[in-house]
């Protein structure tokens, strides 16, 4: 299989970037896209050229560090896959038609560091603002000490599947992080251990996301389509409910009085 790659090259955050074209021949369709990049980098290093910078770690669709835009789609056009899971066979039709374009996630909150690598530390700072359970729990309790209903457990697990890759932000025209923030808020709010801090958590995470420069959600839905774990838009609705919950409770108390 022959592959023509049009790759974004940018040596540093402040330097101008450009697309460069590379051609690879005799590739097996069973190779992943990242394995093709590995082969390209081996050739570039052998020829004394600068290799293409990209991120990867687990290469099993778990860590989310590999995220790039493939042919205009975050992680590529195939649903429920991270970039590391994209195989050349998935790109066969596009490869026959012309170049395969690879570029970094584009969002103000994710500045480009080099080539295909972006700085996603904004997500870390959002989580540090309250995306955790901070109450004292003492020693680890027995697994079944706190009964959790099946429906609540499933809701928590579905939301906790988020790997924080940033595809939702890259796919959203507003560069909103609502799906990411909603997933973090929803999976903790569904559990008994997370209910004590639920109001403050939701508010803190939303404020932190705004501070980092993420846009507002306008319910376009591209985030769900790009998410490699299929996080549902329901977590955004849950986020909105959690943010508004203190207001509704205060109004309820006022009406009761």
Protein Blocks (a to p, Z undefined) as FASTA:
>chain_A
ZZdddddddfbfkbccdddddddehiafkbcfklmmmmmmmmmmmnopacdddddfklno
pnommpcceehiahijbehiafklpcfklmmmmmmnmccdddddddfklccfbhjbccfk
lmmmmmmnopacfbdebjaddfklpccdfklmmmmmmmmmpgolommmmmpmnlpaklmm
mmmmmmmmmpmklmmmmmmmmmmmmmmmmmnopacdehlommmmmmmnlpafklmmmmmm
mmmmmmmmmmmmmmmZZ
